[in-house]
Amino acid sequence: MASASRAHGLPKFSPRVDGVSIGPGEFALALNGGLYFHPANHTKYKMDIFKNFTSDAALEVEGRWVHISRDAEVLVARSRNDRFAKKMKELVQKNNLDLTHESEENVKLLEELIIEAMAEATLLDWKGMTRGGEPFPYSKAHAVEVLRLKDFRKKINEIADNAAAYRAKEEKAQG
């Protein structure tokens, strides 16, 4: 890449440079001393807004299967989906939670409510999970239990936050 940038009369950038302005409205990214984006070809890289940002509403709520190890997989709905939002609203109202009050008691209660909503609307099922070497079948109660493990909850949130994984198929997005 570095030799290609020199062949086009562009300077070789230092690997420490993240971006360099080439001219008005043009930008190039220096990557390992080479040019990642050639401004002369910028029309070639147009983004289809619908292809890149249309999500599959059913998939967001019904979830998708994701392997979290060689033998275990989870069914995860997209974070902050409609079912999750409704459940959180219901739980906040039911528990008279004041979201503006940041007491330790309120923070702990909010965390428990989030876990309960996630168990109902985000972590929908699993396969291949064990506990102490014995099969650990999915149930809402078991989901609540494992979501209390902050690192597991973080993993489920990372999966649920991956917007690209919930994209609509191209034909659907276009039409």
N, C-alpha and C positions, 0 to 999 in steps of 0.2 A: 504494500500500500504506500509506503514511504516513497518508493521510486515512482509510483504513479502520480503522486502529488507533485514531485519535481518535474515530471514529464509535461504536466499541464502548466508549468510555470508558477506553481504555488510553493510557498516555502514549506520546509519540513518543520513541523512544530515539535516543541519539547514535550515529552510524555507527561510532564507535570501540568501542562495547560489543558483545562477542561474544554474550553471553547474559544474560538477566535473569530472576530468579526472580519469578514472578507471585504465587504462593501455594503452600501445601503441596503438593508433588508436581507442580507445574506449571512449565513452562519455556518460554520463548519465545526465539527467535533474532532479534536485530536485524540487519537487512541493509540497508545503504544508508539508514539512518534509518527503515526500515519494519519491520513485524512479519512475519516469515517464517512462523511457526507460531502459530496462534491456539489458546490452551489450551482454549477452549470447544468446539473441534472435535476434540479429541484422540482420541476414539473412532473417528473416521473414518480414522485413519492406522494401523490395525493391520497388523502385519507377518506374512505367511505364512512361517513358519520353513522349511517344505519348499521352497517356491518360491524362496526367497532363498538357501538353502544346500545344496541337493541338486545334486551334480555328476554329469556323465555319465562313468562310469568308462572306457568305451571311448574317448571323445573325449580324455580325459586322457592316454591312452597312444598312441592313433593320431594325435593332433594335429589342428590346424586350420590352414587356409591364411590367411595374413595378408599384405596388401600392405605392403611397407616402402618402396616408391617407386612411381611411376606404372607402371613396367615390370617390377618385380621383386616376387616374393612368396616367403614361406618357409612351410614346414609345421612347426609347432611344437607339441610335446606339453607338457602342464602340467609346471611345475617340480616336482621331487621326486616324480615319479610312481613306480610300483612298479618299472618296468624300470630307471629311473635309480638307485633305491635299491639294487637287486640288483647293478647294474654297479659302483656305488661300493664296495659291500661287497667284491665280488670283487677290484677293483683295489687297495683298501687292504690286503687280506690278501695278495695276490700280491706287493705291493711292501714288505711288512712295515712299513708306515707307522705310526709311533707318533703318534697324533693329539694326545697330551698334550704332546709336545715341540715347541716353537715356534722351532726353529732356522730360519735362512734357507733352508737346504737342504730341510728338511721343508715349509716354506711353499711353495717353488717346486714341489716334487714334488706336493703336494696340489693346487695350481693346475693342473698338467698332468693329473692324474687327473680333476679336475672337467671339464676341457676334453674329455678322451677320453670320459667318461661322457655329457656333453652331446651330443657328436657322434653317439653311438650311441642315446641315449634322449630327447633334447630337440629338437635341430635335425635333423629327419628328411628334409627334402628342400628344394629351392628351384627356382624358375623365373625366367628372365630375368636371371640374374647374369652379369656379364662381368668379365674381367680384362685390362686393357690394350686394351679395345675388342673382344676376342675372347670368344666364349661360354665360360663357366666352369661346366661341368656339375657337378651334385651328386655327391659320393662321400664316404665317411666320411673319407678322407684330406684332401679339400678342406674338409670341415666342420671338422676339427681345425685346419687352417691358418687359416681365417677366424675361428674362435672364439678364436684367440690374439690377435686384435685386440680389445683390452679394450673399446673403444666398441661394436663389433659384438656382442660377448658380452653387454654390458650391455643392448643393445637386445633381444636374444633373451631374456634373463632377464626383462625388463619384460613382454614378450609372454607368456612362460610363467607369470609370476606373476599375471596378470590372471584371478583366480578366476571372475569373472562370465562370461568368455568360454567357460568349460568347464561352464556350468550345464546341467542336464538340461532338456529341454523340459517345459513346465508339466504336461502330462498324465502324463508319466513321474514327475515329482517328486511329484505328488499320489498316485500309486498304487502 
